[in-house]
Amino acid sequence: FLGLVASIDPDRDGVPESVVAARGAGIRVVMITGDYLKTAIAIARNVNILQPDDDEALAAVDCARLRPDGQYLSHTDMDLLTSCVRVFARAKPEDKLEIVKSLQRQGAVTAMTGDGVNDAPALNQANIGVAMGIQGTEVAKGASDMILTDDNFCSIVAAVEKGRVIYAGIQKFVAFIMSVHIAEVMQIFFCIVTGVPVMRTPLQILFLILVTDLPPSIALGMEPGDSSILQDRPRPKEEPVVLNWMWVSMVLNGAVLSAVIIAVYIVALMMYCDGQVFQADINEVPDFASKLMDARTVAFISLVWAENVRSYTSRSFDRPVWHNLLGNHNMQKAIIMAQLCLYLAVLVPFFSTDILQLRGINIGLSGWLLA
């Protein structure tokens, strides 16, 4: 006896933790391998695909059970089997394809990983085919939707997390921009219906949309994700970006914002237009155009400040505004930019008075305090 040689192909660092994270994210991880059943079970336990309390007889099977008489099981029996099994051993290429089809029949969004030529049919069938970038063949890469440059399962879980962060950022962006635009429509509608002078000109509206609203909304799209975002359940494929409760929230936020700005505007009209608030009465006031410009300036400043506050409340749908208040550095930059644009709009001579028709200098300290 000269000696004994043993070899092992160990699992990659971080894979067991990523499998647990995927399970917490509502992702079911299934292993399909050509190894023998006992080997597959041992590997699956090492990487947490099989949990300590799992019954191996139910959670791990030899793929021969998929085709007991040389023919594959009926769709009903196949779906019943694949719905609970997480380890498939001694798999042939056609077995992988049938397993993917079965999971799709059950309504699952299926991601399939593979690196060989024989994996191509299953990679092509899956909703998301993921090929290995280092060891994968060109055929596998061509049949896939995504290529892993590091051949690491952890990258898939990280990509899922990043995707959820991006999607949440889009929802926050839409919720903010829609709520402030709904508010602006409400304010103009109120003025038209009640006979109050319209509180801003078309050019002022355009300035608000492109200059003061846009930076915070972009910053919301770059919002860092919550640390618990992987704990959220996967959303249905048919679910819209803007949910019903989000519409209610946007309308309510817009209504509150409008009520505040309208109240400020009414007080400003009474302050600068000799106590008058209706257009017909203000037209009789001496130098009414300049006085109306002052009132509109107060409402304009108040609206920009209110929308900046609204941008911070839009950073989370379920947490208070003071939670991690300064966590998004892009938001701080956006607010500073919006504030600089505001002061340029109301304080720079000619640009403010002749172009935007705003008079930040003339409203005095009382006007700024009111805003």
C-alpha positions as CSV (number, residue, x, y, z in Angstrom):
1,F,0.0,0.0,0.0
2,L,1.6,3.2,-1.2
3,G,-1.0,5.8,-0.3
4,L,-4.6,7.1,-1.0
5,V,-5.4,10.1,-3.2
6,A,-8.7,11.9,-2.9
7,S,-10.0,15.0,-4.8
8,I,-12.9,17.3,-4.2
9,D,-14.6,20.1,-6.2
10,P,-15.6,22.4,-3.3
11,D,-18.4,24.9,-3.4
12,R,-17.4,28.5,-3.9
13,D,-17.1,30.9,-1.0
14,G,-20.4,32.7,-0.3
15,V,-22.6,30.3,-2.2
16,P,-24.3,28.8,1.0
17,E,-25.1,32.4,2.2
18,S,-26.4,33.4,-1.2
19,V,-28.7,30.4,-1.4
20,V,-30.1,31.3,2.0
21,A,-30.5,34.9,0.9
22,A,-32.3,33.7,-2.3
23,R,-34.7,31.7,-0.2
24,G,-35.5,34.7,1.9
25,A,-36.2,36.6,-1.3
26,G,-38.8,34.1,-2.3
27,I,-36.5,32.4,-4.9
28,R,-36.5,28.6,-4.9
29,V,-33.1,27.3,-5.8
30,V,-33.1,23.9,-7.6
31,M,-30.0,21.9,-8.5
32,I,-30.0,19.8,-11.6
33,T,-26.8,17.7,-12.0
34,G,-25.4,14.7,-13.7
35,D,-23.8,13.5,-10.4
36,Y,-25.1,10.4,-8.6
37,L,-27.9,11.0,-6.1
38,K,-25.8,10.6,-2.9
39,T,-23.2,13.0,-4.3
40,A,-25.8,15.5,-5.3
41,I,-27.5,15.3,-1.8
42,A,-24.2,15.9,-0.1
43,I,-23.4,19.0,-2.3
44,A,-26.9,20.3,-1.9
45,R,-26.6,20.1,1.9
46,N,-23.3,21.9,1.8
47,V,-24.7,24.9,0.0
48,N,-28.0,25.0,1.9
49,I,-30.2,23.9,-1.1
50,L,-31.3,21.1,1.1
51,Q,-32.1,22.1,4.7
52,P,-31.4,19.9,7.8
53,D,-35.1,19.1,8.2
54,D,-35.7,18.1,4.6
55,D,-36.7,14.6,3.8
56,E,-34.2,13.4,1.2
57,A,-36.7,10.9,-0.3
58,L,-39.0,13.8,-1.2
59,A,-36.6,16.7,-1.9
60,A,-34.0,14.8,-4.0
61,V,-34.7,12.3,-6.8
62,D,-32.9,10.5,-9.5
63,C,-34.1,11.8,-12.9
64,A,-35.0,8.3,-13.9
65,R,-38.2,8.9,-11.9
66,L,-39.1,11.5,-14.5
67,R,-39.2,8.8,-17.2
68,P,-39.9,5.5,-15.4
69,D,-40.9,3.6,-18.6
70,G,-38.6,5.5,-20.9
71,Q,-41.4,8.1,-21.4
72,Y,-41.8,11.2,-19.4
73,L,-44.5,11.5,-16.9
74,S,-47.8,13.2,-17.7
75,H,-47.8,17.0,-17.2
76,T,-49.9,16.6,-14.0
77,D,-47.5,14.0,-12.5
78,M,-44.4,15.9,-13.7
79,D,-45.6,19.2,-12.2
80,L,-46.5,17.5,-8.9
81,L,-43.0,16.0,-8.7
82,T,-41.1,19.2,-9.7
83,S,-43.1,21.4,-7.3
84,C,-41.5,19.9,-4.3
85,V,-38.1,18.5,-5.5
86,R,-35.0,20.7,-5.2
87,V,-32.3,18.2,-6.3
88,F,-32.4,16.3,-9.5
89,A,-29.5,13.8,-10.0
90,R,-28.2,11.9,-13.0
91,A,-29.9,14.4,-15.3
92,K,-29.8,14.2,-19.1
93,P,-30.0,17.3,-21.2
94,E,-33.6,16.6,-22.2
95,D,-34.4,16.2,-18.4
96,K,-33.3,19.8,-17.8
97,L,-35.6,21.0,-20.6
98,E,-38.6,19.1,-19.2
99,I,-38.0,20.4,-15.7
100,V,-37.9,24.0,-16.9
101,K,-41.1,23.5,-18.9
102,S,-42.8,21.9,-15.8
103,L,-41.9,24.8,-13.6
104,Q,-43.1,27.3,-16.2
105,R,-46.5,25.5,-16.4
106,Q,-46.8,26.1,-12.7
107,G,-46.4,29.8,-13.2
108,A,-42.9,30.2,-12.0
109,V,-40.5,32.6,-13.6
110,T,-37.5,30.3,-14.3
111,A,-33.9,31.2,-14.5
112,M,-31.6,28.4,-15.8
113,T,-27.8,28.3,-15.5
114,G,-25.5,26.2,-17.6
115,D,-22.2,26.1,-19.5
116,G,-22.3,23.2,-21.9
117,V,-23.7,22.7,-25.4
118,N,-26.2,20.2,-23.9
119,D,-27.6,23.0,-21.7
120,A,-28.5,25.2,-24.6
121,P,-32.1,23.9,-25.1
122,A,-33.0,24.5,-21.4
123,L,-31.2,27.9,-21.4
124,N,-33.2,28.9,-24.4
125,Q,-36.5,27.7,-22.9
126,A,-36.1,29.4,-19.5
127,N,-37.4,32.9,-18.9
128,I,-33.9,33.9,-18.1
129,G,-31.0,31.8,-19.5
130,V,-27.8,32.4,-17.6
131,A,-24.5,31.1,-19.2
132,M,-21.1,30.9,-17.6
133,G,-18.8,33.5,-19.0
134,I,-15.5,31.8,-18.2
135,Q,-16.2,28.1,-18.6
136,G,-19.3,28.4,-20.8
137,T,-19.3,27.3,-24.4
138,E,-20.2,29.8,-27.2
139,V,-23.4,27.7,-27.9
140,A,-24.5,28.1,-24.3
141,K,-23.7,31.9,-24.3
142,G,-25.7,32.3,-27.6
143,A,-28.7,30.5,-26.1
144,S,-28.7,32.7,-22.9
145,D,-30.1,36.0,-22.0
146,M,-27.4,36.8,-19.5
147,I,-23.7,35.8,-19.1
148,L,-22.0,35.6,-15.7
149,T,-18.5,37.1,-16.1
150,D,-17.3,35.4,-12.9
151,D,-19.2,32.1,-13.1
152,N,-20.4,32.7,-9.6
153,F,-23.9,32.0,-8.2
154,C,-23.5,34.9,-5.8
155,S,-23.6,37.3,-8.7
156,I,-27.1,36.2,-9.6
157,V,-28.4,37.0,-6.1
158,A,-26.6,40.3,-6.1
159,A,-28.2,41.0,-9.5
160,V,-31.7,40.2,-8.2
161,E,-31.1,42.6,-5.3
162,K,-29.8,45.4,-7.6
163,G,-32.8,44.8,-9.9
164,R,-35.2,45.3,-7.0
165,V,-33.4,48.5,-5.9
166,I,-33.7,49.9,-9.5
167,Y,-37.4,48.9,-9.7
168,A,-38.1,50.5,-6.3
169,G,-36.3,53.7,-7.5
170,I,-38.5,53.8,-10.5
171,Q,-41.6,53.6,-8.3
172,K,-40.3,56.4,-6.1
173,F,-39.5,58.5,-9.1
174,V,-43.0,58.1,-10.5
175,A,-44.7,58.6,-7.2
176,F,-42.9,61.9,-6.6
177,I,-43.2,63.4,-10.1
178,M,-46.8,62.4,-10.4
179,S,-47.8,63.8,-6.9
180,V,-46.2,67.2,-7.5
181,H,-47.7,67.4,-11.0
182,I,-51.1,66.4,-9.7
183,A,-50.7,69.2,-7.1
184,E,-49.8,71.8,-9.8
185,V,-52.9,70.8,-11.8
186,M,-55.1,71.1,-8.7
187,Q,-53.8,74.5,-8.0
188,I,-54.4,75.9,-11.5
189,F,-57.8,74.2,-11.6
190,F,-58.7,75.9,-8.3
191,C,-57.7,79.3,-9.5
192,I,-59.7,78.9,-12.7
193,V,-62.9,77.6,-11.0
194,T,-62.9,80.2,-8.2
195,G,-62.0,83.2,-10.2
196,V,-58.7,83.7,-8.4
197,P,-55.8,84.9,-10.6
198,V,-53.9,81.9,-12.0
199,M,-50.9,81.6,-9.6
200,R,-48.2,81.0,-12.2
201,T,-47.5,81.6,-15.9
202,P,-46.8,78.9,-18.4
203,L,-43.1,79.8,-18.4
204,Q,-43.0,79.4,-14.6
205,I,-44.6,76.0,-14.9
206,L,-42.0,74.9,-17.4
207,F,-39.2,76.1,-15.2
208,L,-40.7,74.1,-12.3
209,I,-40.9,70.9,-14.3
210,L,-37.5,71.1,-16.0
211,V,-35.3,72.8,-13.4
212,T,-36.6,72.4,-9.8
213,D,-38.6,69.1,-10.0
214,L,-36.2,67.2,-12.2
215,P,-33.1,67.0,-10.0
216,P,-34.9,65.5,-7.0
217,S,-36.8,63.1,-9.1
218,I,-33.6,61.8,-10.7
219,A,-32.0,61.5,-7.3
220,L,-35.0,59.3,-6.2
221,G,-34.2,57.0,-9.1
222,M,-30.7,56.6,-7.7
223,E,-32.0,55.9,-4.2
224,P,-29.9,53.2,-2.4
225,G,-32.0,50.2,-1.6
226,D,-33.3,49.2,1.8
227,S,-31.1,46.7,3.5
228,S,-34.1,44.4,3.8
229,I,-35.2,44.6,0.1
230,L,-34.3,40.9,-0.5
231,Q,-36.8,40.0,2.1
232,D,-39.6,41.3,0.0
233,R,-41.7,38.8,-1.9
234,P,-41.3,38.7,-5.7
235,R,-43.9,40.8,-7.5
236,P,-46.3,39.2,-10.1
237,K,-45.3,39.6,-13.7
238,E,-48.6,41.3,-14.5
239,E,-48.3,43.8,-11.7
240,P,-48.1,47.5,-12.9
241,V,-45.4,49.9,-11.8
242,V,-47.9,52.2,-10.1
243,L,-50.2,50.2,-7.8
244,N,-53.7,51.2,-6.7
245,W,-52.5,52.3,-3.3
246,M,-49.8,54.4,-4.9
247,W,-52.4,56.3,-6.9
248,V,-54.3,57.0,-3.7
249,S,-51.1,58.2,-2.0
250,M,-50.2,60.4,-5.0
251,V,-53.6,62.1,-5.1
252,L,-53.7,62.6,-1.3
253,N,-50.1,64.0,-1.2
254,G,-51.0,66.3,-4.2
255,A,-54.1,67.5,-2.4
256,V,-52.2,68.3,0.8
257,L,-49.5,70.1,-1.1
258,S,-52.1,72.0,-3.1
259,A,-54.0,73.0,0.0
260,V,-50.9,74.5,1.6
261,I,-49.8,76.4,-1.5
262,I,-53.3,77.7,-2.2
263,A,-53.5,79.0,1.4
264,V,-50.2,80.7,1.1
265,Y,-51.2,82.2,-2.3
266,I,-54.5,83.5,-0.9
267,V,-52.8,85.2,2.1
268,A,-50.2,86.6,-0.3
269,L,-52.9,88.1,-2.5
270,M,-54.5,89.7,0.5
271,M,-51.1,91.0,1.6
272,Y,-50.0,92.6,-1.7
273,C,-53.3,93.3,-3.6
274,D,-55.0,95.5,-1.0
275,G,-57.0,92.6,0.6
276,Q,-58.5,91.4,-2.8
277,V,-58.3,87.8,-3.9
278,F,-60.5,87.6,-7.0
279,Q,-59.3,88.6,-10.5
280,A,-62.1,91.0,-11.2
281,D,-61.4,92.9,-8.0
282,I,-57.6,92.9,-8.4
283,N,-57.9,94.4,-11.8
284,E,-59.2,97.6,-10.1
285,V,-56.2,97.8,-7.8
286,P,-53.6,100.4,-8.8
287,D,-50.5,98.8,-10.3
288,F,-52.2,95.4,-9.9
289,A,-49.7,93.7,-12.3
290,S,-46.7,94.3,-10.1
291,K,-48.6,93.4,-6.9
292,L,-49.9,90.2,-8.5
293,M,-46.4,89.4,-9.5
294,D,-45.3,89.7,-5.8
295,A,-48.1,87.3,-4.7
296,R,-47.2,84.8,-7.4
297,T,-43.5,85.0,-6.3
298,V,-44.4,84.0,-2.8
299,A,-46.5,81.1,-4.0
300,F,-43.6,80.0,-6.4
301,I,-41.1,80.0,-3.6
302,S,-43.4,78.1,-1.3
303,L,-44.1,75.5,-3.9
304,V,-40.4,74.8,-4.6
305,W,-39.7,74.5,-0.9
306,A,-42.7,72.2,-0.4
307,E,-41.7,70.0,-3.3
308,N,-38.2,69.7,-1.9
309,V,-39.7,68.5,1.3
310,R,-42.0,66.1,-0.6
311,S,-38.9,64.6,-2.4
312,Y,-37.6,63.5,1.0
313,T,-40.9,62.0,2.0
314,S,-40.9,60.1,-1.3
315,R,-37.7,58.2,-0.4
316,S,-39.6,55.4,1.3
317,F,-43.2,54.1,1.2
318,D,-43.2,52.6,4.6
319,R,-40.7,54.5,6.8
320,P,-40.8,57.9,8.4
321,V,-38.9,60.7,6.6
322,W,-36.3,61.0,9.4
323,H,-35.2,57.4,8.9
324,N,-31.7,57.6,7.3
325,L,-32.5,61.2,6.3
326,L,-29.2,61.9,4.7
327,G,-28.6,58.4,3.3
328,N,-29.0,59.4,-0.4
329,H,-26.1,61.8,-1.2
330,N,-27.5,62.4,-4.6
331,M,-30.6,63.8,-3.0
332,Q,-28.6,66.4,-1.1
333,K,-26.9,67.5,-4.3
334,A,-30.3,67.7,-6.1
335,I,-31.9,69.8,-3.4
336,I,-28.9,72.2,-3.4
337,M,-29.2,72.5,-7.2
338,A,-33.0,73.1,-7.0
339,Q,-32.5,75.7,-4.3
340,L,-29.8,77.5,-6.3
341,C,-32.1,77.5,-9.4
342,L,-34.9,78.9,-7.2
343,Y,-32.8,81.8,-6.0
344,L,-31.6,82.5,-9.5
345,A,-35.1,82.5,-10.7
346,V,-36.4,85.0,-8.1
347,L,-33.4,87.2,-7.4
348,V,-31.5,87.7,-10.7
349,P,-32.5,91.0,-12.3
350,F,-34.1,90.8,-15.8
351,F,-34.2,87.0,-15.7
352,S,-36.6,87.0,-12.8
353,T,-38.6,90.1,-13.5
354,D,-38.8,90.2,-17.3
355,I,-38.6,86.5,-18.3
356,L,-40.1,84.6,-15.4
357,Q,-42.1,87.5,-14.0
358,L,-41.0,86.9,-10.4
359,R,-39.8,89.6,-7.9
360,G,-38.0,88.0,-5.0
361,I,-36.4,91.2,-3.9
362,N,-39.6,93.2,-3.8
363,I,-41.7,90.8,-1.6
364,G,-39.6,91.7,1.5
365,L,-38.9,89.8,4.6
366,S,-42.6,89.2,5.3
367,G,-43.1,87.5,1.9
368,W,-40.2,85.2,2.4
369,L,-41.5,84.3,5.9
370,L,-44.9,83.6,4.5
371,A,-43.5,81.4,1.8
